[in-house]
Amino acid sequence: MMFRAGLAVLAICTPAMARDAGQFTNVSPAVRAWFKSVKSPHGVPCCDIADGHRTEYDMRKNQYWVPINGNWMPVPDDAVLDNVGNPVGDAVVWYSIYGDHVVIRCFVPGSGA
């Protein structure tokens, strides 16, 4: 059990391998800098522009929900970033998938929130 817990912590703390295959060529330097600067409330970088996914979202009983791979999931309260600005306007979610487990690292609401 301790071994599994250790692996889970290691997987969550390991940065995701983002890939820029040229799809971010036309991103402005200001937006690129914002993606690189966003950090979770715990001070951990959310990652980079290739890791953030623009998303729709819903509010259910004072909690954000986002669709990931077609399944609506609750956003943990400690992943919500309200005071980091949002130069893209749309909501952005950063998450990792480990097997069947999805870990939402960060979420920035859309500017209409």
C-alpha positions in Angstrom: 0.0 0.0 0.0 2.8 2.4 0.9 4.5 1.6 -2.4 1.4 2.5 -4.4 1.0 5.7 -2.5 4.6 6.6 -3.2 4.1 5.9 -6.9 1.0 8.0 -7.0 2.8 11.0 -5.4 5.8 10.5 -7.8 3.4 10.4 -10.8 1.6 13.6 -9.7 4.8 15.4 -9.0 6.5 14.4 -12.3 6.0 17.0 -15.0 3.9 16.0 -18.0 5.8 15.5 -21.2 4.3 18.3 -23.3 4.7 18.2 -27.0 4.8 21.3 -29.3 4.4 19.9 -32.8 4.2 23.4 -34.2 0.6 23.9 -33.2 1.6 26.8 -31.0 3.6 28.8 -33.5 1.2 31.7 -33.7 0.7 32.1 -29.9 1.7 35.6 -28.8 4.7 35.9 -26.4 2.4 37.3 -23.7 0.0 34.3 -23.8 3.0 31.9 -23.9 4.5 33.6 -20.9 1.2 33.4 -19.0 0.9 29.6 -19.6 4.5 29.2 -18.3 3.9 31.3 -15.2 0.6 29.8 -13.9 1.1 27.8 -10.7 -1.2 25.8 -8.5 -2.2 27.2 -5.1 0.6 24.9 -3.8 3.2 26.6 -5.9 3.6 23.8 -8.4 3.7 24.9 -12.1 0.6 23.9 -13.9 3.0 23.2 -16.8 3.0 24.8 -20.2 0.9 25.9 -23.1 0.8 22.4 -24.6 -0.6 21.0 -21.3 -3.5 23.5 -20.9 -6.7 22.6 -22.5 -9.4 25.1 -23.4 -12.6 23.8 -22.0 -16.2 24.4 -21.3 -17.3 24.2 -17.7 -20.3 24.0 -15.5 -21.1 25.0 -11.9 -22.8 22.4 -9.7 -23.4 23.1 -6.0 -20.6 25.7 -5.9 -18.0 23.5 -7.6 -16.6 23.7 -11.1 -17.0 20.7 -13.4 -15.2 20.1 -16.7 -15.4 17.5 -19.4 -12.3 15.3 -19.9 -12.5 12.8 -22.7 -16.3 13.0 -22.7 -16.8 12.5 -19.0 -17.7 15.4 -16.7 -15.5 15.6 -13.7 -15.5 17.8 -10.6 -12.5 20.2 -10.3 -10.9 19.9 -6.9 -11.2 23.2 -4.9 -7.4 23.3 -4.5 -6.9 23.3 -8.3 -9.0 26.4 -9.0 -7.0 29.5 -9.7 -9.1 32.7 -9.5 -6.5 35.4 -9.4 -4.0 34.6 -12.2 -5.8 36.5 -15.0 -6.8 34.8 -18.2 -5.5 36.2 -21.5 -7.2 33.5 -23.7 -10.7 34.2 -22.3 -11.8 30.6 -22.4 -11.6 28.3 -19.3 -8.4 26.3 -19.2 -7.8 23.0 -17.4 -4.5 21.2 -16.9 -4.7 17.5 -16.2 -2.8 14.3 -16.4 -4.0 10.8 -17.1 -2.4 7.9 -15.4 -4.0 4.7 -16.7 -7.7 5.1 -15.9 -7.1 7.9 -13.3 -7.4 11.6 -14.2 -5.6 14.2 -12.0 -6.8 17.8 -12.5 -3.8 19.9 -11.5 -5.1 23.4 -12.3 -8.2 25.2 -13.6 -8.7 28.8 -14.6 -12.3 29.8 -15.2 -13.2 31.6 -18.4 -13.3 35.4 -18.2 -17.2 35.2 -18.1 -17.1 33.5 -14.7 
